[in-house]
């Protein structure tokens, strides 16, 4: 049963990073909920394939969020094609390699900030005027558990996502007065190709290569399963919808309880018992 059916009826959305993973599933769920969607990304073949699968309600527009002219043209395309813009999902990005601070690559650090933080800022810059004219709109910025807790993701990625959470709060304060809401979603570990890309795999291979991560991810949080793209897409539909009309400046953490609750109780209990056994053995 599709509980989101009709939640976004008549709305128009732009979703960056929409060619695969969380972005592609967001596009699917938005269309199922009644929205018309512009899917943006650099991989044209994959983006066109997603748009064809979704039918007349979807269009693909090639855009790299590092380029302000391309971001401006992306928003303009949505307005020209559909006449309005009700939701922007800033989802474009990738993780990058895990390395210590002494091995920091300055160019990689700058690139992460340009994509995850500056790219989202540009999206908000060019979407805001249209939404302000309408006196309505919802911006959903895809952050990360790595922006809230150390040790989960590479330093540059974590810093960019932490900045994005606070930037979203700042813009929410400004645009809220015009009826435009700005919120974040911070996913925990979700099985997508982003992990394969971070390991150096080509995008075409990454999605298939990470299927085996589900079992490993299931042990990372109190809810004993890996995160799914539907978990994040459903949260995005909610934040884009009128059901969230009084939700502004928030960071919705969708991680099975890792950030708010902690690690699984069974893991803690097992460690405590192992320590007790060790003490008893030494007494």
Order of alpha helices (4+ residues) and beta strands (2+ residues): beta-alpha-beta-alpha-beta-alpha-beta-alpha-alpha-beta-alpha-beta-alpha-alpha-alpha-alpha-beta-alpha
